[in-house]
Amino acid sequence: MKKRFDSGNTLIIVLMISTILSIGILAIYSFLFQNHSTETRLYHQQQVIQLAQSTMNSYIKNKDTFLNSELYTGGSKPNTVTLPDESQLSFYSYIIDPNGMILEKRQPIPSTYEFVVEVFFGDENHNKKKDSGERLFYTKRLTFHDALPQNSDVSLRIGSVENCDISRSTITIHIQPSYGELEVFKAIREGDTYQANFSQTIDVSMVGNKIIDNEKNEASFKVDLKNVSQDVICLRAKAGSKTSSCQYLETPNNICQGLVIIIIDGQYIYTPIKNKIETRGKMIITSGVGNYSSSQDMTYRAKEGIVIEEGVTLTMSAKGQGIITVESENGDIIIHPSTKLVDLANGNNKEYRIRLNAPRGIIDIRGAEFESQRSILLQGKWIYADEAKFLLNKNKENVHFEFEEQLRVPKMTVELSKNNGSATSNPKDSNIICGTLAKGMLNNLSDYGICSAPQ
């Protein structure tokens, strides 16, 4: 995709224009505005020089902002500044690539280039040369040989999915550094990973403007995928001669429900959320999934760990008979605050309707919420349930914790009727359980003392 420049930081524009205007408001020249004396010609020559210098200084001090702002003109149409005598200066700012070509707006920047500022007074037809009738004609050209920083890391990440329907979807792309460009290629499957075919590019279109975050040195923009029919594509960033690794997007025409990230051998694969996802690597159920509901089993297994981001709600519908399972053989299960797992199924054929299992790792559910018509089971080496909430809607059900090293329960809430509203654990040793529950009990106790900081 060849989209490069957009409206940038307004502050630099305001500061520059203010500088330009302040140059012109010099009382010593006020009496010269009615004639073309030597002093008047010197005045306009001075304004041309100072505008060229201030423009170049603005570029050198704020390169990313400048190149993504309306101050970058390219070679075709100038910007203009009106002086107090109502005369105008016109200026161009542009990049010349190593082949001598001027880069217009929305073109990628080469790794080495020459930045040019040209300022004119009296160039009435904007052809950059003195014509007959242009009696007062002055110009100043400044150049600066520059290169993109080669020590910057180049990265790309895929954000939210928007404007999604059967025929189109729009995704947000974040690229660092901010002058980086998006490249899209066809990719093919190799086992459970992918390989990009860099000889087969795919055209995508940008929607709206590019937003520059100068603090993060990051550009964000939306890309329309409605014409992408491939099963999987590679998206990567390019900045100068450096490129990021591919981020692979599966079934880009079917991502309306939100994305799950699979990480295998350092490769990031974005796949649409579905009822069953299993991987030998790591898994991240992203916040873009939002509310996801099903009437069938929901199973998420990742050998090296699972993260469910904040704001996700996974719901088993009341008409369903399934279980919500989150499992990691070797890694941790991390469920962020404000995330919910809800099983509303009324069937009696399964004892546990929500099951979390990380036998060698940590189950970190601090601030998460769980609701079920039947029992909930958590099995982990460590379990951190600070401020977690459990709501069971049947009077015969339970929340049960199986752990080895430590169970943390500070401000945990348990609302259930079985065992007088008390959750259970194995072991029950109070030496490896800590915290005071906000509501309800664990093993018929509510206070297990103060917790130290989790590991």
N, C-alpha and C positions, 0 to 999 in steps of 0.2 A: 504494500500500500504506500502511496507516495504523498502522504499528507504530513506537512511539516510545521507550518507556521499558523498561528492564530492570535487573537487579541491577547495581549499580555498584561503586565502589571501597569495599572493606571498611574500609580505613584510616580514611576520614572518619567512618564510622559508629562505629567503635571509639573514635576521639578524641572524638566528640560525646557518646556515652553515658558515657565516662569523665569528661568535664567535668560532665555532669549529676549523676552519682553523687557526684563530689567536692563539689559544691555542698551536697548533702544531708548529708554526713558532718561536721557541725559539732557539736562536743560541747556547745556552749552551748545547743542545742535538745533534747538527749537527754532531759532531765527533763520536757519538754513533751508527749511522745508519748502520755501517758495522759489528757490532758484537752483541752478546746477553749478554752483561755484566749486572751486577746488576743494573747499572744506566738505561740501556735500558729497563729492565723489569719494573723498577719503573716508567719510562717515560710512557710506555704503560698502566700500571695500572692507572696512573694519568689521562691519556686521557679517559679511560673508565669511571672513576668516574666523571670527569668534563662533559663529554657528557651526562651522566645520569642526572646530576644536571641541566644542561642547558635545556635539554628536559623537565624535570619536571617543571622548572620555566616558560618555554614557555607555557606549558599547563595551569598553575595556573593563569598567567597574561592574557591569551587570549584563554579562554576555547572554546568559540563558533568557533573562527577562527581555532584553532588547530583541533578540532574534525571534522571539515569539510574540512580539508586539507590533502595533501598527507603525512603529518607527522604522521597521524594516520595509523598504519600498520595492526591492528588486530593481531592475533596470528600466522599467517601462514608464511608470507614472510617479511623479515626484510628490512629496509632501510640501506644503507651503506654509510660510510664516509671514504674517502681516506686521510691518513695522509701524511706529507711531505716525509717520508721514503718509501712511496708507499705501506705501509701496510694498512689494512682496519679494521675499526670498524663496527660492525653490531648492529642495535638497533631495538627494538620493542616498540611500545606504544599501549596500548589497555585497554579496560574496561572489568572488570569481574563483572557479574551481581550477585544478591543475591544467586543464585543457583550454583555459582562457574563456570559458563560458560563464555568463552571469546566471546565478541561481535566482529564479523567481520565487514567489511565495509558494509554500507547500511542496518544496523539493527537498530531498535529503541532503544533509551537509557532508561533504567529503572529509576525510581525516586531516588533510592539510588544505589550506585555502588562503586567499587574500581578501581581507575586509576593506571595502572602499567607501569613502564618504565624498560626495560631490555637492557643492553648494553654488547656486547661480543667482546673480542679480541682473535683471533686464532681459532674461531669456523668455520672451513673451510667448513664443510658440513651443517651448520646452523641447527643443531639438538639440540642446547642449552645444550650440555654436552661435557665434555672432552673425546675425543677418543684417541686411540693409534695413535701416529704420530703427535698429536697436542700438541707439547712440551710446547709451550707458550700459555696458556689459562687463560684468566682473565674475570671476569664478575661482574656486579653490578646491583642490582635490587632495585628500589625505588617504594614505593606504597603511594597512597593518597586516603583516604576515602572521598567520595564526594556525593553530591545529587543535583538534578536539583532544581533550585530556585522555591519554591512553591508560592511565592507572585507575580509571573509574570502573567499578563493576557494572556490568550491563545485565539488567534483570527484567523479567516480565512476569506479571501475575494476572490471572483472570479474576474479575470481580463478579458483580451481580448480573443476573439475567433479567432483562426488562422487555416490555412491549411484546410479550410472547403470545403467539397464537399458532394455529396449524401451519401457516404459510411463512412465518418469519419469526425471528428472535433477535434481540439485541443484547450484546454483552459489553461490560465495561472492562477496558484494558488499562493496566497501570504499568508504565515503563520508566525505568531509571537507567541512565540520566535522562533529564527532561528533553534533550535534543534527540533522543533515540527514535528510531522508526520501527513500525510493525512490518514483519514479513510473515506470509502465510504459505504453507506448502502442503501438498498431499502427503499422507503417511500410510504405511502398511504395517500390519501386525506381524510380530515375530515372537511367537509363544504368548506370554502374558505382558510383553512390552511392545514398543513400536519403533519404527525406523522411518525418519523423514526422507522423502524423495525431493532433494533440493533442486532438481531440474524441472519440477512441475509446480509452478507457483499458482496460487489461487487469488483472484481479485476479490476484495471485500471493500465495502464503502463505509466511510466514517459518518456518523450521525451527530450533528451539532458541532460545537467548538471543542478544541483541546483546552484542558484546564491545567495550568502549570502551578505546582506547589514548589516554590523556591526553597523553602526550608528543607524539604525532603529531596529536592532536585528530581522531582517526579512529574511526568505528564500523564494525565488521565483522559480517556476519550471513549466514546461508544462506537461499536462496530456492528453493522447490520449483516446478519448471516443468512438472509432469506434465499440467496441464490447458491448457497453451499450445499451440495448434495452428497459429498463424500461421507463415508462412514467414520473417518477420523482425519483430523487435520493437525498440523504442527504450527503453533504460533511462537514466534521468537522475536526478540528485539535486536536491532542493529544500531550501533553508534560508532561512526567512523569505520575502522577496520575490525572492530570487536563485535561479537554477537553473544547473545545469551543462549542457554540451552533451550531446547524445544519444550513447550508446554502442550501436551497432546489433549485435544478435545474430541471426545467420542460423540457420535451421532449429533452433530451440531444443529440439526433441524428438529431435535426432539429433547430440548433441555428445559422445557417450561417449568418442570417441577423443582428445579434447582440442581446444584452440582455437588458431587462427592469427589474428593481428591484421593487418588490412590498413588502412593509413593513406593516405587519398586526400583531397587538398584540405582537410586538417585534420580529416577525419571518420574516426572509429575504427569499424571493422567487424570483428566477431568471427565467424569462420567455422570450421566443423569441419575438422580436418585431412583431407586427401585426397591422392591420388597426384599430381594436377596442380593447381597454383595459380599464376596469373599476374596481375600488376597493374602499372599504370603508376605506382603510388605506392611505398610502403615495405611491408615484410612482417616480422612477428615470429612465429616459430614458438615458442610459449610452452612453458615447462617442464612445464605440465600435459599436454602430449602424451605425455610419458614415452617408452615403447617403442612405436614404430609400424613395422609390418612389411608388406611387399607382395611380390608376385611379378612386378609390372609396373613399367614406368618410373616413377620418382619425380622430378618436375620442379617446381622452385620458382624462378620468375622474378619479380623486382621491379625495375622500372626505376631506382628511387631508393635501393635498398639493402635488405639482408636481414640479420636477426639470428636466430640459433638459440640459444635460452636454455639455461642450464646444466641438465644432467640429461636432455636429449633424446637418444634413440637412434633413428636411421632405419636400417632394415635391409631389404635386398633378400634374400629368402629363397633357399635353396639350389636350389629348384625353379624360380626365376625366370630370366629372360634379359635383364633390364632394366638401365638405367643410373640412378644417382643424380646429378642435375644441380642445382646451385645457382648462379644467374646473376643479375647485376645490371649493366645497361648503363651507368648513370651513377654508381651509388653504391658503397658498401662491402659486403663480406660479412664479418660478425662471427659466429664460432662460439665460444661460451663454453667455458671449461674444463669437463672431465668430460662433454662432449657427444661422441657417437660417430656416425660414418657407417660402416655396415658393408654390404658387398656380397658375399654368399656364393654368387652365381650362378656356375655352372661352365661356361656356354656359351662358345664361342670366337668368336662372331660380332662382338664389339665389342672394340676395342683398349683403350679406357679405360672402366672401370666406375664410377668416381667422378670427377666433373668439377666444379671450382669456377672460375667465370669472372667477373672484375670488371675489365675492361680499362681503366677510368678511375679506379679506386678502390683501396682497401686490402683485401686478404684477411687478416683477423686470426684465426688459428686457434690462438692461444697456449693450450696446455693441452688441446687437443682431441685426439681419437683417431680413426684411420682404419684400417679393415681391409678387404682386398679380395682376391678370387681373381685379379683381373687388375690392370692398371696404373691409376695415379691421376694425374690432371693438374690442376695449379693454374695459372691465368693471371690475373695482376693487375699493376697498376702498382707497388704495394708488396705484399710478402708478409711477414707476421710469423708465424713458425712456432716461436717460443720454447716449449720443453717439449712440443711436439706429438709424437705418436707415430704411426708408420706401420708396419703389419704387412701384408705380402703373402705369401700362402700358396702361390704357384706360383713355380717357379724361373726363369721366363722374363719375369717382370713387373718394373715399375719405378715409381718416384715421380719425376715430372718437374715442374719449376717454370719457368714462363715469366713474366718480369717486366721492368720497365724501370728503376725507381729504386733499390730496395733489397730484399734478401732477408735476413731475420734467422733464424738457426738455433741460438741458444743452448739447450743441453740438449735438442735435438731427437733423437728416437730413430727410426732407420730399420732395419727388419728385413726383408731380402730377399736373394735369392741372386744375382740378375743383377748383372753388373759387380762381382763380389766384394762384394756388399752395399752398393753405392754408388748413391745417388740421383743424378739429373742436373739441370742447370739451363741455361737460356739467357737471358742471357749467363752465362759462367763467370768473369767478371772478379771477382777477389778484393777489389777496391776497393769494390765495392757489395754484397758478401756479408760478413756478420759473425757471430761467435759460434762456440762450440765444441760439437760434437755430443756428446750423452751416449752414444750408441751408433750404430754404422754410419758411413757416409761420404756426402759430397756431392761429386760430380766427383772421386772418389778422394782427397778430403781430409777431415779431421775437425776441423781448427782454422782458423778464419778471423779470429781476433783478437777483441778486445773490441767489443761493440756500445755505441753511445751510446743514450740514451733515445729510444724511438720518437716520431715526431711526433704 
